[in-house]
Amino acid sequence: MGEPESEEGVRWGGRNVSTSPEVFEHLFEKVRTHLSERDLYVFDSFVVADADAYGAKARELAALFQSDFSQCEDMVSPKVRAAGLKLD
């Protein structure tokens, strides 16, 4: 789903091809259905010299993602919005 604000920042071609909102919604629902039929597990583990610094950077990046997503959330369906990252 190409948007004027991001057109220049995407390397179009190869695997990066534009799609319609309808195709996106269809694929998104397919993935949600597939994942809802399985047990999902998150293994939150890492080996670093400074675990606190690593965790702080991970939280910072997650917050940036949430901020970016919130700027676009009015352009997506409620289902996509509900699947967005939620930080405590």
Contacts in CASP RR format, 6 or more apart in sequence:
PFRMAT RR
TARGET T0000
AUTHOR 0000-0000-0000
METHOD contacts of the structure
MODEL  1
MGEPESEEGVRWGGRNVSTSPEVFEHLFEKVRTHLSERDLYVFDSFVVAD
ADAYGAKARELAALFQSDFSQCEDMVSPKVRAAGLKLD
1 18 0 8 1.000
1 19 0 8 1.000
1 20 0 8 1.000
1 21 0 8 1.000
1 24 0 8 1.000
2 10 0 8 1.000
2 18 0 8 1.000
3 75 0 8 1.000
10 16 0 8 1.000
12 18 0 8 1.000
25 77 0 8 1.000
25 79 0 8 1.000
25 80 0 8 1.000
28 79 0 8 1.000
28 80 0 8 1.000
28 83 0 8 1.000
29 79 0 8 1.000
32 79 0 8 1.000
32 83 0 8 1.000
46 54 0 8 1.000
48 54 0 8 1.000
59 87 0 8 1.000
62 85 0 8 1.000
62 87 0 8 1.000
63 87 0 8 1.000
65 85 0 8 1.000
66 84 0 8 1.000
66 85 0 8 1.000
66 86 0 8 1.000
66 87 0 8 1.000
69 84 0 8 1.000
69 85 0 8 1.000
73 80 0 8 1.000
73 81 0 8 1.000
END
